[in-house]
Amino acid sequence: MHGTEAPSAWVQRWSHLVAPAGHVLDVACGHGRHMRWFAGRGHPVTGIDRSPEAIAAVAPLGRAIEADIENGPWPLPGERFAAVVITNYLWRPLIPILLDSLAPAGVLIWETFSVDHATIGRPSRPEFLLQHGELLTMCHGLHVVAYENGHALHPERFIQRVVASRPLNTLSSTPARHRIDPPDKEG
């Protein structure tokens, strides 16, 4: 069942970039694997999903919103988050809204299927698959910290992944600094 498996290794690897106690939005959260991950690290969490069962499962973790974000209005207009996390989900009309949901210095962590995935399984419909480099193009104006495009550890998945942050101050000539290695547990 989506959302009950372990958190994505990509999300785990880059979660240290989220501001301490920063509010995290998990889009298409399923049964909350990433909400659980961030809540366990002291972050307030909000999850959105269209499944009533998923929302019931994640409600104890934080704010849980049942919404069909593909056919209805965006349920969080004007809200900004320290992180927006999206895995195994793509609905292109939402991209501007999702990017606008990043607070200054907010982090976007996105991992989903690429066009090559159609050669091996589902999803295979083009509207649910990223074109090569599409996440990079989408992140124009953000500071891209990391990007990958290819097959995962298991060759049954072709994916694209990006981590990008919204500039804190667009007028500053000082470049953003992001630690690419997670800090040790001890420090």
Solvent accessible surface area in square Angstrom, and as a share of the most:
residue,aa,sasa,rsa
1,M,162,0.72
2,H,78,0.35
3,G,0,0.00
4,T,78,0.46
5,E,78,0.35
6,A,74,0.57
7,P,32,0.20
8,S,10,0.06
9,A,76,0.59
10,W,8,0.03
11,V,0,0.00
12,Q,63,0.28
13,R,100,0.37
14,W,3,0.01
15,S,13,0.08
16,H,51,0.23
17,L,27,0.14
18,V,7,0.04
19,A,54,0.42
20,P,127,0.80
21,A,72,0.56
22,G,11,0.10
23,H,60,0.27
24,V,2,0.01
25,L,0,0.00
26,D,4,0.02
27,V,0,0.00
28,A,19,0.15
29,C,4,0.03
30,G,4,0.04
31,H,31,0.14
32,G,0,0.00
33,R,22,0.08
34,H,4,0.02
35,M,1,0.00
36,R,107,0.39
37,W,44,0.16
38,F,1,0.00
39,A,34,0.26
40,G,63,0.61
41,R,121,0.44
42,G,51,0.49
43,H,17,0.07
44,P,64,0.40
45,V,4,0.02
46,T,0,0.00
47,G,0,0.00
48,I,0,0.00
49,D,20,0.10
50,R,154,0.56
51,S,33,0.21
52,P,72,0.46
53,E,116,0.52
54,A,1,0.01
55,I,19,0.10
56,A,71,0.55
57,A,45,0.35
58,V,0,0.00
59,A,52,0.40
60,P,117,0.74
61,L,49,0.24
62,G,35,0.34
63,R,95,0.35
64,A,27,0.21
65,I,32,0.16
66,E,96,0.43
67,A,18,0.14
68,D,54,0.28
69,I,16,0.08
70,E,45,0.20
71,N,124,0.64
72,G,33,0.32
73,P,121,0.76
74,W,31,0.11
75,P,42,0.26
76,L,5,0.02
77,P,105,0.66
78,G,60,0.57
79,E,61,0.27
80,R,106,0.39
81,F,4,0.02
82,A,19,0.15
83,A,0,0.00
84,V,0,0.00
85,V,0,0.00
86,I,0,0.00
87,T,5,0.03
88,N,50,0.25
89,Y,33,0.13
90,L,5,0.03
91,W,67,0.24
92,R,73,0.27
93,P,91,0.57
94,L,9,0.04
95,I,24,0.12
96,P,90,0.57
97,I,65,0.33
98,L,2,0.01
99,L,28,0.14
100,D,73,0.38
101,S,3,0.02
102,L,2,0.01
103,A,22,0.17
104,P,80,0.50
105,A,53,0.41
106,G,1,0.01
107,V,2,0.01
108,L,0,0.00
109,I,0,0.00
110,W,1,0.00
111,E,7,0.03
112,T,1,0.01
113,F,30,0.12
114,S,1,0.00
115,V,43,0.24
116,D,45,0.23
117,H,7,0.03
118,A,44,0.34
119,T,112,0.65
120,I,81,0.41
121,G,30,0.29
122,R,213,0.78
123,P,38,0.24
124,S,50,0.32
125,R,137,0.50
126,P,91,0.57
127,E,68,0.30
128,F,59,0.25
129,L,1,0.01
130,L,0,0.00
131,Q,88,0.39
132,H,108,0.48
133,G,23,0.22
134,E,33,0.15
135,L,0,0.00
136,L,72,0.36
137,T,104,0.61
138,M,22,0.10
139,C,1,0.01
140,H,167,0.74
141,G,55,0.53
142,L,22,0.11
143,H,71,0.32
144,V,53,0.30
145,V,27,0.15
146,A,17,0.13
147,Y,61,0.23
148,E,69,0.31
149,N,61,0.31
150,G,29,0.28
151,H,107,0.48
152,A,16,0.12
153,L,170,0.84
154,H,114,0.51
155,P,87,0.55
156,E,105,0.47
157,R,74,0.27
158,F,46,0.19
159,I,5,0.02
160,Q,0,0.00
161,R,46,0.17
162,V,0,0.00
163,V,0,0.00
164,A,0,0.00
165,S,3,0.02
166,R,64,0.23
167,P,45,0.28
168,L,137,0.68
169,N,83,0.43
170,T,114,0.66
171,L,165,0.82
172,S,55,0.35
173,S,116,0.75
174,T,99,0.58
175,P,103,0.65
176,A,51,0.40
177,R,219,0.80
178,H,49,0.22
179,R,137,0.50
180,I,97,0.49
181,D,89,0.46
182,P,63,0.39
183,P,55,0.34
184,D,111,0.57
185,K,210,0.89
186,E,174,0.78
187,G,82,0.79
